[in-house]
């Protein structure tokens, strides 16, 4: 690794201070918020290990959960949507590993019911704002985490239903991988870069459960190879898209660590990180180089650096924890 | 109406980001026609000025696809073809070499 941790840590500290200074713009304790931004910020708290200092942020998320177990795009919105509900659910189940709050545990159980109630017959979840593959991968990821760290949160019959639902969701995803290793959606993502990055990180856990049933390792390895093949010479992905470059860089870290192919991916990851560092604003990250800082992207940037910090210490379990797939 | 840009600043097939009264406006020139949309995608505020321009399969109309999560909008109407929100389109008037919009 040519990027030194002494270089990364001050940036993490600086950006975290900036995020906390922006607290009124992302905290539910300050009023109505965009819940995807809230979830991004809560993930930073998790990975900075500062969740225990911010229980109110997680409880405020519980307070705006709908009766059906879901959340809408904005905290004030009354209609539930699958994608944002999965993101909120992930933050609550992971946050409660340290908070151990019974209200949060009950909220997570409501999330479980929401996903069991809303899955379609073919295994997918639908969300008009997202491609089907994305709308499926996030609930699957929530169930990944539930099975890994929270099986005692729900009763045994519910856990049986969760496993069945998870298998159907996973099957929906794995069967739609293209022969070239990517996942595509002609309506939302013709290039497939972001979906592929999301799906390999959400699928890799299935290797531990499904064994060779769907050749999950092979699917994920093909997905990684696809992403490696479309990285630009400057280290970015998808036309200098900061979000997608962060997605790819993080996802490859996890998958290659589990597959044991770090040597093959180290330089790609490093180039991604170098590009991300190069295109930082004075405070935070933009959506594209030269644009103004975007708070959600800043959370992604922090998350990426925190994951890279862990990746650079080759203990796979520590890295897996940053996806919630281990307690 | 407010002055937006000179037509010559936006060659055919290109786009330009212009700030008007504090609003980021993405201006596109396609098929000899100019289009002006709010730059922020109504989904996650992705920059439409960085999007991919696509022609309709049947040859009618042009679209821009947001680079963040792929929502696609009709450049003329902002219609998102069933997504939960449409892009904001501004009325545009070409007066000789100069473009004006209503914002």
Interface residues (C-beta under 8 A of the other chain):
Chain A: X36 X128 X129 X130 X131 X134 X185 X187 X188 X189 X190 X194 X238 X239 X241 X243 X287 X288 X291 X294 X296
Chain B: X43 X44 X45 X46 X47 X50 X65 X67 X68 X69 X70 X71 X72 X82 X83 X84
